[in-house]
């Protein structure tokens, strides 16, 4: 249908535009200068969407067909998807009573060019496309623009489209709790605590069920630190609920579903999900871990195509889903969504990973695109978070940190101990985080948990990526200077990083020197730590330097992820798999006994003399 009279009046009243911070980096929505929009409604133009009611079978994702026509077509015409559906000036706020709000003040949640899959559009002015929508707690409308992204003219607005229950609980993500026998479930809904009581109904598969209450969080625009998160990128995040499932039996299969009890006695339910409880720390059993960084999100309808993000992210996700029966836990070490201040994209990401995160623990690390913003206490004063300054990552996912504003924590999984650092806060000696890292490394019982893994977003170890090589550091500046003695002292097996969008593996190394000449089959004492860059989860790839240092054993300019398989206390398999096909392109094994972990190497034991 045509734009309503009320909306048209609002558009005509808007005579001035607000000044917004410029776009940030590589978020596709930053290409859209929505605040520059001008009204140019055309009686001969139209855009229509169907079906108008979605999710009739309880699903939170649907395909919509959009048909449109414009008498003066061009290659720059594009379709924007907006939510809430009323994106007119009536929803915008003026900076002061003397300044009118902009014509449009909210970015679309996705877009696509009108000639996409419509080769004849520029001749006929007519086209259609299918777009994929997820339930995001509000209705949707579609707008046809001409004039490109930088100077858009609004020529037609569609009817609204909505899910049957926009407030329905959606996109559960599991995470390890603060103890090995606790699982947390976080999800998003449109129900405030004064509307309904959130809970998780759960129990052993086939057994009796219990109900555990969930806590509820949300945040407002004032929690954002800058634009675009405070301006065109802002979208109400809904309500984020977390339930705590305690006293789990190790390795048992559990079922659960999300519930909301309305105060009229009605219950709202999600579909049913399953997970397997974590093994007891030290338990000798098959344990499989997937690790990667910098995945971002993609769109299965190819909207928002920009900077080569789509296929890498989607391929990684698809490979994990395909092999999910052989995965026990996932660790995504920073640069999670690349929302960069466009809040709607976090919902899109949680929907993308739902088949994974609803089934196995999905643990996060913090990266620059989650946390960094000037004057907010981040170690780096850049604008990579788009004004989110950590708030979205801290609220949308649970991590077992003492303070989620400081995104460092430990988590145990059977024979593994993972120490996850936060490179967006100072890690150097004398800091709170340095003390945490040493405590995490020093308190593990290596007889029970022999596999000690250090994880961080920025490369605190070794990388021959071009931008590190140009600096001459082959690492994040000040990266390993404070930490390498800790890694050596506590005999860290593997340290893994994201941030650099490629794959690279070093020899076991200490102080720039390879401590073991083997490349694929390590037996006995490593004498150093193997460093791995695994930042090829999905974001645009990073070039290597022409120089490949002696410590760099394997480099791959492609998308991929790492899988660790602990067969026992004595045997670990490391595999690097490409996202395009899931095949193994690099691997090594570590075989050793407990006495090999106890053995002294350079700087791993306290100095001693004959007198002592």
C-alpha positions in Angstrom: 0.0 0.0 0.0 1.0 3.6 -0.4 2.5 5.5 2.5 -0.1 6.6 5.1 -1.3 10.2 5.4 0.1 10.4 8.9 3.5 9.2 7.8 3.4 11.6 4.8 2.6 14.5 7.1 5.6 13.6 9.2 7.9 13.3 6.2 6.8 16.7 4.9 7.3 18.3 8.3 10.9 17.2 8.5 12.9 20.1 7.0 16.3 19.7 8.5 18.8 16.9 9.1 20.9 16.1 12.1 24.6 15.7 12.0 25.7 12.1 12.5 29.1 10.5 13.0 30.5 9.1 9.8 30.3 5.4 9.0 32.6 3.1 10.7 34.7 0.7 8.7 33.3 -2.5 7.3 29.7 -2.7 8.5 27.6 -2.8 5.3 24.8 -0.7 6.8 27.3 2.1 7.3 27.1 2.7 3.5 23.5 3.9 3.9 23.4 7.7 4.6 19.9 7.4 5.9 19.9 10.8 7.4 20.4 12.3 3.9 17.1 10.8 2.7 14.8 13.1 0.7 11.1 12.5 0.1 10.2 11.8 -3.5 7.0 9.7 -3.3 5.8 8.7 -6.8 2.2 7.8 -7.5 3.3 5.4 -10.2 5.8 3.6 -7.9 4.8 0.8 -5.6 6.3 -1.9 -3.4 4.4 -4.8 -1.9 5.3 -7.6 0.5 3.7 -10.9 1.1 2.7 -12.8 3.1 1.7 -10.2 5.7 1.5 -12.6 8.6 4.5 -14.8 9.4 5.4 -17.5 11.9 2.0 -19.2 11.9 3.6 -22.5 12.8 5.6 -21.0 15.6 8.8 -20.4 13.5 10.9 -17.4 14.1 12.2 -17.1 10.5 10.3 -16.8 7.2 10.8 -15.8 3.5 8.9 -12.8 2.2 8.3 -12.0 -1.5 8.7 -8.3 -2.4 7.4 -6.9 -5.6 8.1 -3.4 -6.8 7.9 -1.0 -9.7 9.3 2.5 -10.5 8.8 4.4 -13.7 12.4 5.9 -13.7 14.6 2.9 -12.8 18.3 3.1 -12.4 21.1 0.7 -11.2 21.3 2.7 -8.0 17.8 1.9 -6.8 17.6 -0.2 -3.7 15.2 -1.8 -1.3 15.5 -1.2 2.5 13.9 -3.4 5.1 12.9 -1.4 8.2 11.7 -2.6 11.7 9.6 -1.2 13.3 7.5 -0.7 10.2 6.9 3.0 11.0 10.3 4.4 10.3 9.0 8.0 9.6 10.1 11.2 11.2 7.4 10.8 13.8 9.6 8.4 15.6 12.7 10.7 15.5 13.7 13.0 18.2 14.8 16.6 17.7 18.1 17.7 19.2 16.4 20.8 20.6 12.9 22.6 20.1 14.3 24.8 17.3 15.7 22.0 15.2 13.4 19.6 13.3 14.4 16.0 13.3 15.7 14.3 10.1 13.4 12.8 7.6 14.7 9.3 8.6 16.6 8.6 11.8 16.9 4.8 11.8 19.0 2.6 9.5 17.4 -0.3 7.7 18.1 -3.8 9.2 19.1 -5.0 5.7 19.0 -3.8 2.1 19.4 -5.1 -1.5 19.7 -3.5 -4.9 16.5 -3.5 -6.9 18.2 -5.1 -9.9 19.5 -8.0 -7.8 18.2 -11.2 -9.6 16.2 -8.8 -11.9 18.4 -8.3 -14.9 15.7 -6.4 -16.8 14.8 -4.0 -14.0 16.6 -1.0 -15.5 14.5 -1.4 -18.7 11.1 -2.4 -17.3 11.2 -0.7 -13.9 9.7 -3.8 -12.4 11.2 -6.5 -10.2 10.7 -9.0 -7.3 12.9 -10.7 -4.8 12.7 -13.0 -1.8 14.1 -11.7 1.5 14.6 -13.6 4.7 13.2 -12.2 7.9 13.7 -13.3 11.5 11.5 -12.5 14.4 12.9 -9.3 15.9 10.0 -8.3 18.3 8.4 -5.8 15.9 6.8 -5.5 12.5 8.5 -4.7 9.2 8.1 -2.6 6.1 10.0 -2.3 2.9 11.0 0.9 1.2 12.0 1.6 -2.4 14.8 4.2 -2.8 16.5 5.8 -5.8 19.7 7.9 -5.9 22.0 5.3 -4.4 23.2 4.9 -0.8 24.7 8.3 -0.2 21.8 10.5 -1.4 18.7 8.3 -1.2 15.3 9.5 -2.4 12.3 7.6 -0.9 9.8 6.8 -3.7 7.5 4.1 -2.2 6.7 2.3 1.1 5.1 -1.1 1.4 2.5 -2.6 3.6 3.6 -3.9 6.9 4.6 -7.5 7.7 4.6 -9.1 11.1 5.2 -12.4 13.0 2.2 -13.9 14.7 3.8 -13.4 18.0 6.6 -10.8 17.7 7.4 -11.2 21.4 8.0 -14.9 21.3 11.2 -16.3 23.0 13.9 -16.9 20.4 17.5 -17.8 19.7 18.7 -19.7 22.8 22.5 -19.7 23.4 24.1 -22.1 25.8 27.2 -21.3 27.8 29.2 -23.0 30.5 28.4 -21.7 34.0 30.8 -20.8 36.7 31.1 -24.5 37.8 31.5 -27.5 35.6 28.0 -28.9 36.4 26.1 -25.7 35.4 24.8 -24.8 32.0 23.3 -21.3 31.3 20.6 -20.6 28.7 20.3 -17.0 27.4 17.5 -16.0 25.0 15.7 -12.9 23.7 12.1 -12.0 23.8 9.7 -9.0 23.8 8.3 -9.7 27.3 9.2 -7.3 30.1 9.2 -8.6 33.6 5.9 -6.7 34.3 4.2 -8.7 31.5 5.5 -12.3 32.1 7.7 -14.4 34.2 10.6 -16.0 32.2 11.8 -19.5 33.0 13.4 -22.7 31.6 11.7 -26.0 31.7 14.3 -28.7 31.6 15.4 -32.2 32.7 17.1 -35.4 31.7 15.9 -36.6 28.3 12.9 -38.8 28.9 12.8 -37.9 32.6 10.9 -35.5 34.8 11.2 -31.8 34.1 11.8 -28.9 36.5 11.5 -25.2 36.0 14.3 -22.7 36.8 13.6 -19.0 36.9 15.5 -16.7 34.5 17.0 -13.3 35.2 16.1 -10.4 32.8 18.3 -7.6 31.4 17.9 -4.9 28.9 19.6 -1.6 28.1 18.6 1.7 26.5 20.1 4.2 24.0 21.9 6.0 26.9 24.0 2.9 27.5 25.6 3.3 24.1 28.9 5.3 24.0 28.6 7.0 20.6 27.3 6.9 17.0 26.0 5.0 15.2 24.9 2.9 18.2 23.3 6.0 19.8 21.9 7.4 16.6 20.9 5.7 13.3 22.1 2.3 14.4 20.0 2.2 17.6 17.2 -0.4 17.8 15.4 -1.6 20.9 17.2 -4.9 22.0 14.2 -6.4 23.7 14.6 -8.4 26.9 17.5 -10.7 27.4 16.9 -13.6 29.8 19.3 -16.1 31.3 18.4 -19.2 33.2 20.9 -21.3 35.3 20.6 -25.1 35.1 22.5 -26.5 38.0 23.7 -29.8 39.4 23.9 -31.5 36.0 24.9 -35.1 35.7 28.1 -35.3 33.6 27.6 -36.3 30.0 23.9 -36.9 30.3 21.5 -35.7 27.6 19.1 -33.0 28.7 16.1 -31.4 27.0 14.8 -27.9 27.6 12.4 -25.3 26.3 12.0 -21.6 27.1 8.8 -20.4 28.8 7.0 -17.2 29.7 4.1 -17.2 32.1 1.8 -14.3 31.4 0.0 -12.8 34.4 -3.3 -14.0 33.0 -2.1 -17.5 33.4 -1.3 -18.1 29.8 2.1 -19.8 28.9 4.2 -18.9 25.9 6.6 -21.7 24.8 9.6 -22.1 22.5 10.3 -25.3 20.7 12.2 -28.0 22.5 16.0 -28.2 22.4 18.7 -30.6 23.6 22.2 -30.4 25.0 24.7 -32.8 26.6 26.1 -31.9 30.0 29.8 -31.2 30.3 32.2 -33.9 31.5 33.6 -33.9 35.0 37.0 -32.0 35.1 39.6 -34.6 34.3 37.2 -37.2 33.0 38.9 -39.5 30.5 36.6 -39.5 27.5 36.4 -38.3 23.9 36.2 -34.4 24.0 36.0 -32.2 20.9 36.4 -28.4 20.8 36.0 -25.9 17.9 37.8 -22.6 18.1 37.8 -19.6 15.7 37.6 -15.8 15.6 36.2 -13.0 13.5 33.2 -14.7 12.0 30.7 -12.0 11.7 27.3 -12.6 10.2 26.0 -13.3 6.8 22.6 -13.1 5.1 21.3 -16.2 3.3 19.3 -14.0 0.9 22.6 -12.2 -0.1 21.4 -8.8 1.2 23.9 -6.5 2.8 26.6 -8.0 0.6 29.8 -6.1 1.4 33.5 -6.7 1.9 33.4 -10.5 1.3 31.8 -11.2 4.7 28.8 -13.2 3.5 30.1 -16.5 2.2 33.0 -17.0 4.7 30.7 -16.5 7.7 27.9 -18.6 6.3 30.3 -21.4 5.3 31.8 -21.6 8.7 28.3 -21.7 10.3 27.2 -24.4 7.8 30.2 -26.6 8.4 29.7 -26.5 12.2 26.0 -27.4 11.8 26.9 -30.2 9.5 29.4 -31.7 12.0 27.5 -30.7 15.1 27.2 -34.3 16.4 31.0 -34.4 16.6 31.4 -31.0 18.5 31.1 -30.6 22.2 31.8 -26.9 22.8 32.6 -23.8 20.6 34.8 -20.9 21.5 34.5 -17.8 19.3 37.4 -15.6 20.3 36.3 -12.0 19.5 34.9 -9.9 16.7 31.6 -11.7 17.0 29.1 -9.9 14.8 30.8 -6.9 13.3 27.6 -5.0 14.1 29.7 -1.9 14.7 26.9 0.0 16.3 23.9 -1.3 14.3 22.1 -3.1 17.1 19.7 -5.0 14.8 22.6 -7.2 13.6 23.0 -8.9 17.0 19.6 -10.5 16.6 20.6 -11.6 13.1 23.7 -13.2 14.4 22.0 -15.1 17.2 19.5 -16.4 14.7 22.3 -17.5 12.4 24.1 -19.5 15.1 20.9 -20.8 16.8 21.3 -24.4 15.6 24.8 -24.5 17.1 24.4 -22.3 20.3 21.1 -24.0 21.3 22.9 -27.4 21.3 26.4 -26.9 22.6 28.0 -24.2 24.8 28.9 -21.2 22.7 31.6 -19.3 24.5 32.8 -15.8 23.6 35.9 -13.7 23.8 35.9 -9.9 23.5 37.4 -8.2 20.4 37.9 -4.7 19.2 34.6 -4.7 17.3 32.8 -5.4 20.5 34.6 -3.1 23.0 36.8 -0.3 21.6 35.6 3.3 21.9 37.5 6.4 22.9 37.3 7.5 26.5 35.6 4.4 27.8 38.5 2.5 29.5 39.3 0.3 26.6 43.1 -0.3 26.1 42.8 1.0 22.5 41.2 4.3 21.8 39.7 3.5 18.4 36.1 3.5 17.3 35.8 -0.1 16.1 32.7 -0.9 18.3 30.6 1.8 16.6 29.7 3.1 20.0 28.7 -0.3 21.6 31.6 -0.2 24.0 31.1 -3.8 25.1 27.4 -3.5 26.2 26.0 -5.8 23.5 28.5 -8.6 24.0 28.1 -8.4 27.8 24.3 -8.6 27.7 23.5 -10.8 24.7 25.7 -13.7 25.8 26.7 -15.1 29.2 30.3 -15.8 30.1 31.4 -17.0 33.5 33.5 -13.9 34.3 33.6 -12.3 37.7 32.7 -9.0 36.0 31.4 -9.2 32.5 32.7 -5.7 31.8 36.1 -7.3 32.1 35.8 -10.1 29.6 38.4 -12.5 31.0 37.5 -15.8 32.5 38.4 -19.5 32.7 36.3 -22.4 31.7 37.0 -26.2 32.2 35.8 -28.9 29.9 36.8 -32.4 30.9 40.6 -32.7 30.2 40.8 -29.1 29.0 41.5 -25.9 30.8 40.8 -22.7 28.8 42.1 -19.4 30.0 40.4 -16.6 27.9 42.0 -13.2 28.0 40.5 -9.8 27.1 42.9 -8.0 24.8 40.8 -4.8 24.9 41.9 -4.3 28.5 45.5 -4.1 29.7 47.1 -7.5 30.2 50.6 -6.4 31.1 52.4 -7.3 34.4 51.0 -5.6 37.4 47.4 -5.4 36.1 44.3 -7.1 37.3 44.1 -9.1 34.1 47.7 -10.3 34.3 47.0 -11.6 37.8 44.0 -13.4 36.5 46.0 -15.0 33.7 48.6 -16.3 36.1 46.0 -17.6 38.5 44.2 -19.4 35.7 47.4 -21.0 34.4 48.8 -21.9 37.8 45.7 -23.5 39.4 45.0 -26.2 36.9 45.8 -29.8 38.0 47.7 -31.0 34.9 47.4 -34.7 36.0 43.6 -34.3 35.5 43.5 -31.6 32.9 46.7 -32.0 30.8 45.6 -29.8 27.9 46.1 -26.1 28.8 44.9 -23.7 26.2 45.3 -19.9 26.2 42.9 -17.8 24.1 42.8 -14.1 23.2 41.5 -12.0 20.4 44.5 -9.9 19.3 47.7 -11.8 18.6 49.7 -11.6 21.8 52.0 -14.3 20.4 53.2 -14.6 16.8 51.9 -13.7 13.4 53.5 -12.9 10.1 50.5 -11.0 8.8 51.5 -8.1 6.7 50.3 -5.3 9.1 52.3 -6.8 12.0 55.3 -7.4 9.8 55.3 -3.7 8.7 55.4 -2.7 12.3 58.4 -5.0 12.8 56.8 -6.7 15.8 55.2 -9.8 14.3 52.7 -9.6 17.2 50.3 -7.1 18.8 52.7 -4.4 20.2 53.6 -5.3 23.8 51.8 -8.6 23.2 54.0 -11.4 24.4 56.6 -9.4 26.4 54.7 -9.8 29.6 53.1 -13.1 29.0 55.7 -15.4 27.4 57.3 -16.2 30.7 53.9 -17.2 32.1 53.2 -19.5 29.1 56.6 -21.1 29.5 56.5 -21.4 33.3 53.1 -23.1 33.3 53.7 -25.0 30.1 50.8 -23.8 28.0 50.3 -26.2 25.1 48.6 -24.0 22.6 47.8 -20.3 22.4 45.2 -19.2 19.8 44.2 -15.8 18.5 41.8 -14.1 16.1 42.0 -10.5 14.8 44.2 -11.4 11.9 41.9 -12.9 9.3 43.9 -15.9 8.1 45.4 -19.1 9.5 49.0 -19.6 10.8 50.7 -22.1 13.0 54.1 -21.8 14.7 56.5 -24.4 16.0 56.7 -24.8 19.7 58.4 -21.6 20.5 59.9 -19.5 23.4 61.6 -16.1 23.0 61.5 -16.3 19.2 63.3 -19.6 19.1 61.7 -22.9 18.0 62.1 -25.4 21.0 61.1 -28.5 19.0 62.0 -29.3 15.4 59.1 -31.6 14.8 56.3 -30.3 12.7 53.4 -32.7 12.9 53.9 -35.5 15.5 55.0 -34.2 18.9 56.1 -36.8 21.4 57.1 -36.0 25.0 58.1 -32.5 26.1 57.2 -29.6 23.8 59.6 -27.2 25.5 57.5 -24.2 24.3 54.1 -23.1 23.3 52.5 -23.6 19.8 50.9 -20.3 18.7 48.0 -20.4 16.2 46.2 -17.6 14.5 42.6 -18.7 13.6 41.0 -15.5 12.6 39.5 -16.7 9.4 36.0 -17.3 10.7 34.3 -15.1 8.1 35.6 -11.5 7.9 37.5 -10.3 4.9 40.9 -12.0 4.7 44.3 -10.4 5.7 47.4 -10.7 3.6 50.6 -12.3 4.8 54.0 -10.6 4.6 56.4 -11.8 1.9 58.7 -12.9 4.6 57.8 -16.1 6.3 59.8 -16.4 9.5 61.5 -19.7 10.5 59.0 -20.2 13.3 56.0 -20.0 10.9 55.3 -23.6 9.9 52.0 -23.3 8.0 50.1 -20.3 6.6 46.7 -20.3 4.8 45.0 -17.3 3.2 41.5 -18.7 3.5 38.5 -19.1 5.8 38.6 -21.9 8.4 38.5 -23.0 12.0 40.4 -25.3 14.4 39.1 -28.5 16.0 40.8 -30.0 19.0 40.1 -33.6 19.9 41.3 -35.0 23.2 41.2 -38.8 23.0 42.8 -39.3 26.4 45.1 -37.6 28.9 48.0 -38.6 26.7 46.8 -37.9 23.1 45.6 -34.7 21.5 44.7 -34.1 17.8 44.8 -30.6 16.3 43.0 -30.0 13.0 42.6 -26.9 10.9 39.6 -27.2 8.6 38.6 -25.0 5.7 35.1 -23.5 5.9 34.5 -24.1 2.2 34.5 -27.9 2.4 35.2 -28.9 6.0 38.3 -30.8 5.0 41.5 -30.9 7.1 44.4 -28.8 5.6 46.8 -28.8 8.6 47.1 -31.1 11.6 49.4 -32.3 14.3 49.3 -34.6 17.3 50.7 -34.4 20.8 51.4 -37.6 22.6 52.9 -37.6 26.1 52.7 -38.8 29.6 52.1 -36.8 32.8 55.9 -36.9 33.6 56.5 -35.0 30.4 54.4 -32.1 31.7 56.3 -32.2 35.0 59.7 -32.1 33.3 61.7 -28.9 33.6 62.5 -26.9 30.5 64.1 -23.4 30.0 62.4 -21.0 32.5 59.7 -23.5 33.4 61.0 -24.5 36.8 62.5 -22.4 39.6 66.3 -22.0 39.4 68.2 -24.5 41.6 71.8 -25.1 42.6 73.7 -28.0 44.2 73.3 -26.2 47.5 69.6 -26.3 47.3 
